[in-house]
């Protein structure tokens, strides 16, 4: 079916602890509360793409665009959802969702960036909140309910579907106005140009959507006219420059999504992409020696982050940990590189080194849901259940599930034998409880 949502990277860590994100002055507490509720419903659909490289890539492109947005201080976060329909969505508190069908239908990275910049412009111009002020304050929950209803296969999936009971009348009420769409186009095109993407990417993508049956949900909430496409084309044609080519990350992520959807790889005019996918397909089939052969050819053609990560994953499966870590060391400054390097240590029974690596990264960076879950697994492997519970709590908080995160912290308190860690956990529980109390006051 259709729809889109978000993921939030909470928690910057200090020592063992994780801190809630700093309150962004551009958003009200009401917007943060709405975003948190929206986020929970989305995660409950079980459609969030779990591939770390895909999520990190989407966040990287989004945050790069946000630097050149109308309001760089706005909170943004980005989430890829597993759905074949062509759709993208801007939710409260800057949560931007992209369907896998949207990425697969794009023909260039500039088209993907064009859709992101358009949705982000809805956020910086406060289109969703401005519309909600004129209608129902709970419009954002109607949106989330419909998204859940469309994404969840099981019609009895209670909580995720509950909010969708108002979907019948809400659909026509959540549409952005034509004025909003023109404004988002204009601002998004400027954002694309400043970031180095081809500003015509947005117009080209929208032009393709008009007759595509898989894009009906997007078109329903984003009214598209011939005049609007023409205007976007004219605006982008007035901007010139040497625009960036498609990154290898974009090409390989798109190729992996195609593989998982069609159970086969698609030959690419770029030999490096084909070699990458041949190695990836062999890795998925547990044919590690075959994958190694493709990896050697790939690295002769391409030395990029996706290539080094895939090489490290293959050598880890072959039990050649030292060689795997040599490849990961080339990309150890990125979350994807750190994640797979730590996972390789876990696979090869050197858990403590994996903990040191991932923990160091998460002390300086908020990290994805997947990274906190992996660190939790690493701690379980060493018997450190208190720390395992702590990182499970962080993972839950990143999904907006604050009550469940508190429950995990309580488990950590009951398990730990460290007074220092006990005190740190108490501080984090108090912070979450304070945030929940503030949200309740808004009711």
N, C-alpha and C positions, 0 to 999 in steps of 0.2 A: 504494500500500500504506500503510505507516504508520510513523511514529516521529519522534523529535525530538532536537535537540541544541543546540550552543552556539557561541558565538564569544567570543573573549577579546580585550579591548583591552589589549595590553601597552603597553609603551614610552612613558615620558614623556621628551621630548627635552630635551637641554641642548646649546646651540650646535648643531653639526651632528649630534650623537650622539643615540642613543636608549638609554634606560636600562631595564633589566628592572624590572618592578614591584616595589615594596617587598614583602617577605615579610609576609603577613598573620598576625598572631599567633593568629587563631582557627583556622587550618588547619595541619595538620602537613605536613611535606615530602612524606610519602606521599600525602596528598590532592592536593597540587599536582602530583605526578608522575602520578597517576591522571587528573586533570583534563586535563593536557597530552596524554596518550595518547588520551583520549576525544575531545578537540578535533580531533586530527589525523584520526581515523577519520571524524568527521562531515564535515569539509571535503572529504575524499576522495570523498564521495558526490556532489559537484557539485550538491547541492540547496539550498545556502544562497542565500537570496534576495539578489540583487545590488543592489536598489534602495536607495539611501542613505537616503532619507527613511523608508522602512519600518524599516530596521535602527536608525536613530537614534531613531525614535519608540518602538520596543519597548524599547530600552535606557533611554530617559528614563522611561517608565512604571515599568519594573522597578526602577530605582535610586531613584525616588521612593518606591515601596513599601518598599524595603529600609531606608529611613530610619526607618520605623516597625515594623520587624521585631523579633523577639525578640533578635536579635544583629546590630545594624547594622555591626559590624566584619567580618562575614563577607564573603568575596569572592563577588560575583555578576557574571554576564554573561549576555547574552540573544541569542538567535539565531532568526530566522524561517526556516523550511524550506519549500520548495515541495512540498507534498503535500496532496492533497484530503481525506485522512482527518482526523477530528476527534481530535486528540491533542496532548498536551504532556508534557514529561518533565523531571525533575530529575536531572542527572548529577553526577559528582564535582566538587569544588571550585566548587560553586555555578553550574554551567553549566545554564541553563534554556532549553529549546527549545520552540518553538511552531510547529505546522503551519499553513499558510495555510488549510486546511480548518477549523481551529478558529476562527480569526479570522472567517472568512466566516460561520460558523454562529452567531456571537455576535450578539445583538440590541441590545447596548449596550456602552459602554466599561466599565461596571461588571462586566459578565460576563467580559470579557477580563481585567480586573484581578483578578477573583475567581479565575480559573484560575491566573494568575501568583502570587497571594498563597498559594494552596494549595500549588503546587509549591515556592515559596520556603520555606514552613513545613517541608516535608520536609527542606530543607537546614539551616535553623536548628536543627531538632530532631535533626539527625544521623541521620535514619532510614536513609539508604542505607548509611552507614558502620557503623551499629549492626547492620544486617542482615548486612552483609558479614562482620563479626566472628564471627557465628554460623554462617556458611556458608563460602563460598570467597572468599579474598581477591581473586580475579580476577573477582568478580561484575560489576564495572563494565565489564570488557572483554566479557563475555558480552552485556551490555546494548548496548554500542556495536556489537558484531558484528551483533546482530539489527537494530539500527537501520540499519546499512549495508546489510545484505541486503535490507531492505524498501525502502530508498530508491533503491538503485542499479538501474537498468533492465538494465544489461549484466551477465548472470550470470557473465561471465568477468572482471569487474573485480577482479582478483586481491587486492590488499592490503586493499581495503575490505571484501571478502567473507570473507577468510581467517578472521577472528575469529568468524564466524558458524557455524562447524562445530559448535560446542557448543550452538547455539540450540535444538535439539530438547528438551533436558532443562532448559535454562536458563529458558525462558519462565515456568514455574510457580515458579521460584525467585526471580524478581526482584520479584514482586508485593509491594507494601506490605501490611502486615497491616491488619486492620480497626481495630485500636487506633491505628496510625499515621494512618490516614485520618481518624478522628474528631479526633485531635489536630491534624492539619493544617487541618481545617475550622475548628475552634475558634480557632486562632491566626490563620488567614487572615482570618476575619471581623473580628477585632479590628483587624488591619492595614488592611483596607479602610475601616473606619469612621474610623480615625485619619487616613487619607489623603484623606478626603472623597468616596470612592466609596460608592455604595449597597451596604451589606453584604449585602443580599439577592441581589446579582448572582451570587454563587457558587452559592447554593442554586437559583436559577432556571435557571442554566445546567446544573447537574448533573441537575435534574429532566427537562430536555429530552433528556438523553443516553440514558436508560434503554432507549428503544425505537428508537434511531437506529442502523442497521446500519453507518454510517461511524464509529461511536465504539467499536467492539468492542475495539480495541487499548487504548484508554484505560481502558475498563471492566475489561479483563482484568488490568491492572496496578494499577488503583485500584478495588477492590471497592466497589460502591455499593448501598446498601439503601434501602428506603422509610423505615425509621427514621432513617437517617443524613440523608436529604434533609429529613425532617420536623424533626429536631433543628436542622439548619442554618437552616431557615425560622424556627423559634421563637427561636433565638438572635439572628438578624438583626432580627426584629420588635421585640425589646426595645431596639434602638438607634434613636434618632431624630436627625434633623438635616436641614439643607438640603444635599442631596447634589449634586455637580457634574453638569452636563449633558454629553452626549457632545461631545468636542472636534471641531473641524473636521478636525484631523489624523486622528483615528480614522475619521471618516466618509469622507474622501478616500482614505485608504490602503485601506480596505475596498472602496471603489468601484473603485479601480485594480486590486486583486486580482481582483475580479469581472470587470472588463473583459478582463484578460489570460487569464482562464480561459474566458470565454464569447465572446470576440471581438466584444463589443458592450457599449454602456453601458446602465445601468439608470437610468431616470428616478427622481428622488428627490423626496420631498415638500418638501425644502429646496431652493429655487431655486439657492442658491449652490453646492451640491454638483453639481447638474445642469449649471450653467454651467461649473464646474471640469472636469467630465468631458467636456463638449463641446469645450472648449479642449484638454484632454489628448488626446482622440481625434484631433483635427485635427493636433496636434503629432506624434503617433505616425505619422500618415499623411503627414507632411511638407507639410501644407497650412497654411503658416505665416500667411498673410494671413487665412485663415478663423479660425485660432486667435486671432489678434490681436483680431478682432471680439468673440469670446467673452470674452477677457481683459478688455477694456474694460468689458463688462457686469458681469463678475465683481467687479472692483475697486470698482464702484459699490455692490455688495451686501455685499462681504466683504473686510476688510483683515486678513488673517491670514498666518502664515508660509507655509502651502502656496500661497496665492494669489500672494504676492510672488515665491516661488521659480518657480512656473510662468510668471508674467509675464516674469521675467528670462530664463528658458529660451527663451521664444518670441521675445522681442526679440533675443536673441543669434543665433538662427537667421536672423532677418531682417537681420542685420548691423548692427543698431542697438545697438552695444555700450554707449554712454554711457547710453542709456535702460535697457538691461538692468541695468547696474550700479547705477542709481538704485533699482531695485526690490530688488536683492540687498542694498543697503546697509541696508534696513529689517530684515534678518534676518542680518546679517553676524556676529552674536555666536553663531550656531548652526553646528554642523558641516555641516548640509545647505546652509545659505546660503553658507558659505565654499566648500564643494565645488563647487556649481554656478557660483558667481562665478568661481572659478579655471578651471573648465571653459570658461566663456564667453570668458575671455581666451585660452585655447588655441585655441578655435574661430575666434577673430577675429585670430589671429596677433600677439597681444601677450603672448607666453609669459612674459616676465620679470616682468610684473606679476602674472601668475597664480602664479608661483613665490613671489614676495614675500608674497602674501596667504596661500597655503596653508602655506608654511613657517613663517610667524609663528604661525599657529594651532596647528600641530603641535609647536611648541616649548613651548606651554603646555598641550597636551592630548594624550592618548594617540592618539586618532584611530582610525577604522575601517580595515579592510583596504583598502576602496575609496579612501579618502583618500590612503593611502601609495602605492597603485598610480597614482593620478592624478598625484601629485607626481613619481613616477618618470618618467611619460610626459612631463611638462613639462620635466624635466631632459634627457631624450633629445632633445627638440625643440631644445634649445639646445646640444646636443653635450656636456653635462656627464655623461659616462657613469659617472664615479665616484659622483656623488651619486645618479644613477639606480639604480645597483646597491645603494646604501645603503638607499634607500627600498623597493626590492624585498625586501631582507633584512628590513626592518621589517614589511612585509606578510606575509612567510612566518612570521616570529616570532609574529605575531598569530593565525596558524592553528595554532600549536603546533609548527611544523616547524623545530625549532631547528637540526638538522644542515644542512638546506637553506639556512637563513638564514646560517649560517657560510660555506657555499660562496659565497653572494652577496657577503658581506663580503670574502672572499678575492679575488673578481673586482674589487671596488672598490679593494682594495690594489694590485692589479697594474695598475690603470688610472690611479690618481691621480698627479698631479705635485705635490701639496701635502704637505709633511712633516707639517704640523699635522693634516691630515685623515687621513693615514696612521697617525699616533699614536692618534687618536680611534678609528679602525676597529680597531686592535689591542686597545684597551681593551674594545670591545664584543665582539670575538671571545672574549677571555679570560672575560668575564662569562657568555657563552653556554656556553662550554666548562666553566666551573665548575658551572653549573646542570646540565648533562648529566652531569658526573662525580658530582654529589650524587645524581642520580636513579639512576645505575648502582649506587651503593653500597647502594641499598635492595633490590636484587635478591637 
